[in-house]
Amino acid sequence: MKIAIAIEDVNKSAGQERVIAELVARLVPRHEVHLFCFAAQDIPPAVIVHRLPQPPLRFFMVRALWMVLMTWLRVKARDYDVVLSQGGNAVNQTHTLVHTCLALRWELTRKVYWRLRPPSLFERLLRTVWFNLVVPLERRAVRRCRNGRTFTVSQELAEVQSQRHGVPLAGLIPCENGVDHDRFQPQPDDPARLPLRRTMGLKDGDLLALFLGGRWLEKGASYAVEALAHSAPQVHLCLAGRDDPAPFRALAEQLGVAERLHFLPATERPWEYYHAAEVFVLPGHEEGFGLVAVEAAACGLPVLMTRVGVAERLIEDGVSGYLIMQDAEQIAAHLSELAADSPLRQRLGQGAEQSARKFSWDRQAAEIEAGLQRGS
């Protein structure tokens, strides 16, 4: 097949960007793969890359809408057997791969996130305009690619998309993300572990709970910070990734736990962050899949996660971690228990690693490839 894939960026450092990097590496030995993107790295040389011009403004909203325009101008569907978009980032797709549900995020923004952190009038107007542009694009893509041509990264996301956009669930194909088990595995002697912990001022016996990703408010970072106020004094929390730390630092200062809250920047070597921690926490409001949680589990970390995305496929309570609510005291109780019980941490970490083994990039690519061949 001759396959065109439209996505802003491709790399192995971020969520959906990593999914496509892993996918094209497995498609290109058997198909002619074309990438239409702003930037690409970590891909095989056989992939044909069509670099799209960057938008005049690098603001993420402008960039996303510019992508829709550029794919409309540059990707001619008649020239390909398959045009695969990421959600609604194209208007001439034959298939779409969905990583999140923008319709759900818009509802949560209005009903939850703005209550947790009231926005300025400008931000409120900006977000309203943004979601009223992109939610219809998402809905159009899912409806256009119904009947086996929409792939979702989890069964849970398929159910959400079906409910939100009024398409039959049977026409959506769940294809769960995978993990690079060669990179993401337990490594207690990782040379990066001690320097990272020294940077944060941790002592022997301290427990480090790691939160990694973007959109910290949406993914529940504030609940993890609040949990510090109820947890044992040897429990520390690190928020890592791309977001503004100021509101979370202010919350920690208000709660009197600022000395136990740490920040690390986004990294292209996330396994080093996992190796520096003892537990992973993700008390989010929504997840399409939850790739960071699966990667953390593959590195042998017990996972504390709300029942979103793939959580119930990854976590068995008391075996590989804990399914939690957005309740600071409940999160704190689990963290304090893990801080006091090293054998428990080890047992849950082993269970998490074993659970993560069922997630495979090879399997996801094979499922997507089969779907493309059926629907082309």
Phi, psi and omega in degrees: 000153173256112191244128171253133179237127181253122179201147183298306183223153176230128176192179177251025183255341186230181189294275184293333175298321179289323179302315181289323177300317179291322182293311185294328178298332182265339178275326191294335176295339184240351185221162174270111188251126177245130176253127172252109190204168174279324182206147180214137173210168180064035179233156180294149180296339180288343177289131180271116186257125174253102183280124180272147179296140178291151179291161180296333176240137182273006178302137190299326180293316178297319182298317181294316180289327175298324178298318178300316180295315183294320179292325177297323182279326191257334185260112179261109187302328182295342182273356187227153172284328182221135167240109184257119178257162171265103185061232183256030185277012173216164178245356182239029181287151169259337179219156176221144177246116189256129182252343182207179174235105182293329178297319177292319180298325179293318177297315180294325177301314182287322189265338185237302189294321179288338174284321179291322180220093183303129183276163170289165178300320180297314180296320179300314179295318182297314181293323179297314178298315183301305183293330178286349172267316190273331179297316175298326177295319177297313181299317179299317182296314183293321179287323178295326185252030177290182178062049172088011180244007170249124178254137175240153185276004173198159176296322180300318179292323176301317180295319179295314180298319179299315182292317187285329188244006172065041177244150181297134180300326182297340180269002178253134186251110175289130177224094188293143175299165180242192179220141172278096186287349174285327179269318185259097180205159178301136178210079184298338180260021177304124182296343179280344188298303184296315177301320179295318180291325176294322178303325181269359179074026181282147178254164173302135181095346175286144175256128179254117173266129184253136170238125186226135176146195176245182179049060190299320181297314182295328183267011168086021182299327182296326178292324178293321177296315179298328180296331178302325183292344182247000187259168179300151186295342179274002178273127175240157180232137174240124171262119185236145178126201185257108171185173180274116182285345189304312181296327182281326174295318179297319178297317180296321178295319178298323182273353179078025182234023184300328182288348179252007176250130184230160182228141173228147182284171173300151185219153172268002179233063187297335179300332178294323177294317178299319182292338180277349187251170176250341183206152179245137183230132182214082183269052189282166178273332178202150175210136172290319179221296183105052186300320182298325179293319179292321178295319177298317178298319179298333177274005175087023178262131167303141185245128171253116188212143174289167184279067178231159178055229187266012188308314185285346172273336183267320193251129166248122185308128177076003179243313180235004182151208181218135169279123190240169170252172177277068185228112186300321182291322178294315178300316181298321180298318178293318180295318180295320177298316180292326178295327184270349190228089180298317177300324177296315178302316182295317181295315179294324178296319177295320177295322179295316179300316180296319180295323182291342185293341180282352181263121189222132174296324178300317181294316180299314181299319180296321180292318179293316180301316179298320178294321178296320181290324178291322188262002182274000000 
